[in-house]
Amino acid sequence: MKKFLIVLLAVGLFACSSGEKKTEEKSAAPAEIVEASLSIGGMTCDHCVMSVAKGINGVEGVESVSVTLEDSTAVVKYDASLVKMDDLEKAVEKRGYRVKSSE
C-alpha cells in the first residue's frame, strides 16, 4: 500500500510540474492585442448579430467582439500575432454576411 501511495504521489508531482512547463512556453511569446472595427453587410436582426459574433469569436486569438445592429459594425480585439484581418473576414463570410470595405 505504501508503494502505491509513493507511486501515486510521484505521478502527481510529475504531472503538476509538466503542466507548468507548458504554461511557460505559451506565455513566452508576447501578445500584440489590437482593436479593429469592421463594417458588416447583410445584418437585419438580433439573430444576425449573434451569428456574426459567434463566427468571429470562433477565430483562435480573438479576445472579444462587440457587434451592433444599429450601425452594422463589429469591434474586435484580437492578438495580431495569431489573427489576420483576412481570418476575421472569412469568419463573417462563412456565416453568410460580408465585410464592407472601408474605402
C-alpha positions as CSV (number, residue, x, y, z in Angstrom):
1,M,0.0,0.0,0.0
2,K,2.9,2.4,0.8
3,K,4.5,1.7,-2.6
4,F,1.2,2.5,-4.3
5,L,0.9,5.8,-2.4
6,I,4.5,6.7,-3.3
7,V,4.0,6.0,-6.9
8,L,0.7,8.0,-6.9
9,L,2.4,10.9,-5.3
10,A,5.4,10.8,-7.7
11,V,3.0,10.7,-10.7
12,G,1.0,13.7,-9.3
13,L,4.2,15.7,-8.8
14,F,5.4,14.9,-12.3
15,A,2.0,15.8,-13.8
16,C,2.0,19.1,-12.0
17,S,5.5,20.1,-13.0
18,S,5.0,19.2,-16.6
19,G,1.9,21.4,-16.7
20,E,3.9,24.4,-15.5
21,K,6.4,24.0,-18.3
22,K,3.6,24.1,-20.9
23,T,2.2,27.3,-19.4
24,E,5.7,28.9,-19.5
25,E,6.1,28.0,-23.2
26,K,2.8,29.6,-24.1
27,S,3.5,32.9,-22.3
28,A,6.9,33.3,-23.8
29,A,5.5,35.0,-27.0
30,P,4.1,38.4,-26.1
31,A,0.6,39.0,-27.4
32,E,0.0,42.0,-29.7
33,I,-3.6,42.9,-28.9
34,V,-5.2,45.3,-31.4
35,E,-8.7,46.6,-31.9
36,A,-10.4,46.8,-35.3
37,S,-13.8,47.9,-36.4
38,L,-15.5,46.0,-39.2
39,S,-18.5,47.2,-41.2
40,I,-20.7,44.2,-41.7
41,G,-23.2,44.0,-44.6
42,G,-26.4,41.9,-44.6
43,M,-27.4,42.0,-40.9
44,T,-31.1,42.7,-40.4
45,C,-31.9,41.3,-36.9
46,D,-30.6,40.3,-33.5
47,H,-30.1,36.7,-34.8
48,C,-27.7,38.1,-37.4
49,V,-25.8,40.0,-34.7
50,M,-25.4,36.8,-32.6
51,S,-24.3,34.8,-35.7
52,V,-21.6,37.2,-36.6
53,A,-20.4,37.5,-33.0
54,K,-20.3,33.7,-32.7
55,G,-18.3,33.4,-36.0
56,I,-15.7,36.0,-35.0
57,N,-15.4,34.6,-31.5
58,G,-14.6,31.2,-33.1
59,V,-11.4,32.5,-34.5
60,E,-8.4,31.5,-32.4
61,G,-6.7,34.6,-31.0
62,V,-9.9,36.8,-30.7
63,E,-10.1,38.3,-27.3
64,S,-13.5,39.9,-27.5
65,V,-16.1,41.1,-30.1
66,S,-19.0,43.5,-29.9
67,V,-21.4,43.5,-32.8
68,T,-24.0,46.3,-33.2
69,L,-27.1,46.1,-35.5
70,E,-27.8,49.9,-35.4
71,D,-24.6,50.8,-37.3
72,S,-23.8,47.3,-38.6
73,T,-20.3,47.2,-37.0
74,A,-18.2,44.6,-35.2
75,V,-15.5,45.9,-32.9
76,V,-12.9,43.1,-32.4
77,K,-10.0,42.9,-30.0
78,Y,-7.5,40.2,-31.1
79,D,-3.9,39.0,-31.0
80,A,-2.4,40.3,-34.2
81,S,0.4,37.7,-34.0
82,L,-2.3,35.0,-34.3
83,V,-5.1,36.6,-36.3
84,K,-5.0,38.4,-39.6
85,M,-7.8,40.6,-40.9
86,D,-8.5,38.0,-43.6
87,D,-9.3,35.5,-40.9
88,L,-11.9,37.8,-39.5
89,E,-13.4,38.4,-42.9
90,K,-13.6,34.7,-43.7
91,A,-15.4,34.1,-40.4
92,V,-18.0,36.7,-41.2
93,E,-18.4,35.4,-44.8
94,K,-18.8,31.8,-43.5
95,R,-21.8,33.0,-41.6
96,G,-23.4,34.4,-44.8
97,Y,-22.5,38.1,-44.3
98,R,-19.9,40.3,-45.8
99,V,-17.4,42.8,-44.6
100,K,-17.8,46.1,-46.4
101,S,-14.5,47.8,-47.5
102,S,-13.6,51.0,-45.7
103,E,-12.7,52.7,-49.0
